[in-house]
Amino acid sequence: MAEISAKVVKELRDKTGAGMMDCKNALIQNDGDITKSIEWLRQKGITSADKKSSRSATEGLVGSYIHTGGRVGVIVEVNCETDFVARREEFKALVNNIAMQIAACPNVEYVSIDDIPASITAKEKEIEMKRDDLGNKPDNIKEKIVQGRIDKRLQELSLVDQPYIRNQDITVAELVKQSISLLGENIKIRRFARFVLGEGLEKEEKNFADEVAEQMGKA
């Protein structure tokens, strides 16, 4: 795989207006070929989506999803620009799919990496720097390994960085961008809450023999 330089990434960004990470990913997928990368970004609806990303999105829907058995529930707010788009079936389907995605991702806690507090990043670095397998490595190598592990951990916490459950070839961020391209408005996942039955509660554990004795005593 060809090494992707920052200069080439910037060139693609200037040509398309897409985000830096999207440009880098496009170049990786297309062996550094600018023309093919532009086509790849357009096919995914990323170029037009990024042009709309700065527009205000204050309409939308609050959606919910209860997983089979009623043990996991999700509430999510997804914003768009107009009530007209919020009423469209495609937008409703997007909100439902995002809610299902959250239900399927127990490690996700934030919408994006940008929402993760600096204190969590600092704590992750503190933990990783103390790992035994880094003991004999030079400082520069150690820093790269630690940063790689931190980046991976932050991605695990970020909803938009997850592979989309219905199509593992794209992320949730790319799913949203495809919807932006389809519906013609800026769309943002604003917030969500995930509920797991009994989470945080201490369950009373009884010895089986004690239970039998207790039942016999009541007989």
N, C-alpha and C positions, 0 to 999 in steps of 0.2 A: 504493500500500500504506500502510495506517495505521501511524503511528509507535507502537511498543509501549513504554509507560512502565514503569519499575521497579515502580511501585505496582500496575499491573494484573498484572504477572508474579507479584508477591508474593501478590496476591489469589487467583490461580489455584493457586499452590503451596499456600496455606492450605486451599483447597477440595479438593485432590486428593492432596496429599502427594508429588507428582511433583517431580523435580529442577528447578532453576532453568532450565537450558538446555532441558530438555524442555518446560517451560511456555512459555518464550519462543518456541520453535519452533512449538508448537501454536498460539499466538496469531498468529504470522506466517502460518501456513498457513490460518488462519480469520479473517483481517482484524480481529483484536482482539476477536472475539466470545467471551465467556467460556463461554457454554453450549455452543457448537459446539466450543470447544477442549477442554472436559471430555469430550465425546463422542469427539473425535479421540484423546485420550489413552487412553480406555477401549478403543477399538477396537484400539489398538496394544498393549494390555496393560501400559501404562507405569505406571498408578496402582497397580495391585495389586503390580507388580514392585518398585516403590520401597519399598513397605511391608515387603517381605521382605529388602531389600538389606542390612540390618544383622545378619541372622541368620547364625550360623556355618555355613560350608560346608567340611567337611573330608573328605567322600567324593568320588567322581567317577571319572574315567578319564584315563589317559594315552593319547592317540590319535596316530596317525601317518599320513602320506600321502606316497607317492612319485609324483612326476609322470611322465607317459609319457616313456619314454626313460631314466629313471633319473638325470636331471641335476639335479633339485631334490627335496629331501626335507624333511619337516617333522615335528617332535615337539611336541605341545602337551598341557598339563595343564589340564583343565576340572573345576572342583569343584562339587559339589552337597551337599545336607544328609544324604542317606541312601543306603545301598547299594542299596536298592530302586529308587530313581529312576535311579541309575547304571546299573542293568541294563536299564532300559527302552529300547526301540528308538528312541524319539524323542530320548532323550538321546544315545545312540550316534550317531544321525544328525547331531545338532547338533555333536558333537565332530569328526566327519568333515568337516562343512561348514566349520567354523572352520579346520581343518588345510588344507583346499583353499584357503580364503581367504588364509591366510598364504603359501602357495605362489605365489599369483597376485599378491602385493603385495611387490615387491622392495624398496620403500623403507621398509616397516614394520619398526621395531626394538623398539617397546615396546607393552605391552598398552594403556595409556591415557596421556593427557597428564600425568596425575598422577605417572606413573612416570618421566618424563623428568627427568634431573638438571638442577638450576638452572644448572650450568656450561655445558650445551649451549644453554639459552635465552640466557644471557649472551653466548656466542660468536656465536649467530645475530644478536643485536642489534648486536654489534660489527661484524659483516660488513655488515649492512643500513645502518647509520649512515654507512658509508663509500661507499655507492653513489653514482655520479656524478649520477644523475638527481634526487638530493635537494639538490644544492648550493645552488640559489637559492630554496628554499622556506622559509617561516617555521618557527620551531622547533616551534610547536604542530601545524602541519600535518605536519611531518616526523615527529613522534612518532606521530601517528595512522597514517601510511602504514607506518612501520616496525613498529608493533604489529600492524597488519593482516597484514603479510608474515610476521612471526614466528608469529602464530596459524595461518596457513596452513601454514607449514613444520612446526609441531608436530603439526598434524592429519595431515600426510603420514606422520609417524613413528608415529602412534598407530593400533593395530589396530582398536580399537572405534569410531573415527571414520571408518573406510573405508565407502564404499557396499558393501553386500552383493553379491557377484558374481552371485548367483542372482536377486536382486531389487534393482535399483539405486534403488528408491524408499525403501529403508530402510538404516540403517547397521548395522554388526555389533552395536553396543550395543542397537539396537532388536530385532535378531534374538534376542539373549540374553534381553531383557525379554519377548518373546513366548513364549519357552520357559519362562521363570519362571511366566508366567501359565498356560501349558498344564499344566506339571508340578507346580505348587503349591509349589515350593521355591526357595530362593535359589540362583543359579547364577553362578559367577565364572570368568573365564578367568584362571588364575594365572600361567602362564609359557609360553614357547615358544622353540624354536630352529629356525632355517631354514638348511639346508645347500645350497650350490650347488657342483656338481662343479668342482674346480680353483680355487675361490675363494681368492685370496691366494697362489697359486703362480705363479712366473715360468715362462712357457713358453719353451722353447728355439726360437728362430727361425732357420731355415737358408735361405740363398740357394738358389733353385731350381737355378741352374747348378752350385753346389757339390754339391747333392744328386745331380745327374746324374753329375758327375765322380766322386763317391764310389761310386756304384753301379757305374759302369763300371770303376773300379779294382778292385772286388771280383769282377768277371766274369772 
